[in-house]
């Protein structure tokens, strides 16, 4: 029985990875933690003491060979063997290394991931002469796809049977073996396409031992969901290992706890004629009847509706003060917020004052943040006047202003008491403003409601049809209220609201807000669809339906010239949902449904995938991702 560290390894990296479905990327070069799987495993082997590795390549052999040859930091000698018959199966690829390994060697699957301790443990394991030791997981319930996994039957620490579909079974093959050259002979005897066929021959001869994974985590990266799960695990480990808590005696301490907050209800009223005649709708609650009311609006809306709206409220006896802010995103700066707060404070509000936003999304946002911070919170009422605000900004408890490095970086969760949606005022908007608002409606259709999506694809498009606009607003309000009721902090299915916004916010900011929010979100949704396709979450048809829908409603699908991919990624790093471990995005796996892996809806996206998706969103480069 040998006990010294194993110095050689065999890594079969010849497969295509059809189930993983990563267009243009061979399976061994798919990244985990920003590093191709094959290179990650080679470095782990080197850290475990392996000095030489034989890598068998087949599908896209030149690409895989180049990826290995171009790296000088692997820490071990790599010999690449091209196997023309790789399509015959894993056993054939392993046999291609026969004669190249004379002693004990580690057999490491190129599409698996383990932690360093597990690899070191297998490199130091004792292997009996002519035998093999397999790493197994004796907790099969931890394995995502047990139906297609290689199953193992155990007798103590011996493997007595192995194969797909094996019953009964006690464990799952974890893709890492300590082997001897007799494995090649066993594979020849078995004459099957599976590696497990050769291992079974050794097991039947009593020469196959097992090492249990124990509590360590490992991954078999066979499907898109497997890769996401592996990335999530890796990022969590990195986050957990970021600090080392000080160890030492803890002085006596007492812990107390308090709980705050209660669900807040917001009534959303949809009607026609509210802005021109607010009296019948009782916007101001009785408790605030004698308190100053502050109507915040922008210059354009003030010219259209300000005098009449404020006049009608004053005619009812309310003490109304009007505050006019800049149009558009200029209202959402820290400087504008500070100026607005000083104006209102100097006007003498009291604890029961009401802030009423009358305007589009920017006015809703800044007014909401103002109301949430004035006296630590006063009553907020929204009266949205754009389609964007009626479909999105006003129907929300998220209030925010922009920072120098991005959109909505400073904000709060603060629910309005009521929202009054007047679809009649939409007739004052130009076509670009209507398309801008429709982007948020299309988002809900693509990510939440397949029937809504079908209707939007089939129904005649008439931006000037008030019935069409009211139908869009009502359905969107219904869908958004459902999400906010079930997931107000957007930790699960509420991520629908973030669809298209990771890239969209960055593009909007980098355009100097020359793009409207809806135009930027449309581009962001296109980038998200391409990202999902590149990650194998969906087929080409999802990309196609995005293109058809967005173009049907006159929204852009390409990133404007002058906005570079590096700048987009850099801006995303300032996004409120970014973690230092990498980009996360809401993605779809089919029309009307978010992609979820193990209950996680914020999907980790590798930098190389995002870069390819952004490249596909360039004008003139909307080529098929099948290539």
Protein Blocks (a to p, Z undefined) as FASTA:
>chain_A
ZZbdcfbdcddfkbgolmnopghiafklpceehiafklmmmmmmmmnopabdcdddfehk
lmmmmmmmmpcklopacdddddfklmnojklmmmmmgojambdcddddfkbccdfklmmm
mmmpccdehiacddddfblklpmblmlpccdddehjacfbgcehiacdfbdcehiacddf
klmmmmmmnopabfklmmmmmmmnopaccddebjaccdddfbfklmmmmmmmmmmmmmmm
mpccdeddddddddddddedjdddddddddehklmmmmlnomacfklmmgccdddddfkl
mmmmmmmmmmmmmmnopacddddddehjllmcfklmmmmmmmmmmnopafkbccddeddf
klmmmmmmmmmmggoiaadddddfbfklmmmmmnccbdcdddfkbghkbccddddfbdcd
dfklmmmpcfklmmmmmmmmmmmmmmmmmmlmmmmmmpccdfklmklmmmmmmmmmmmmm
mmmmmmmnopmmmmmmmgoklmmmmmmmmnoomacfklmmmmmmmmmmmmmmmnopacfk
lmmmmmmmmmmnopafbdcehiafklmmmmmmmpfkbcfkbccddddfbehiacdeehia
bdcddfklmmmmmmmmgghiaccfkZZ
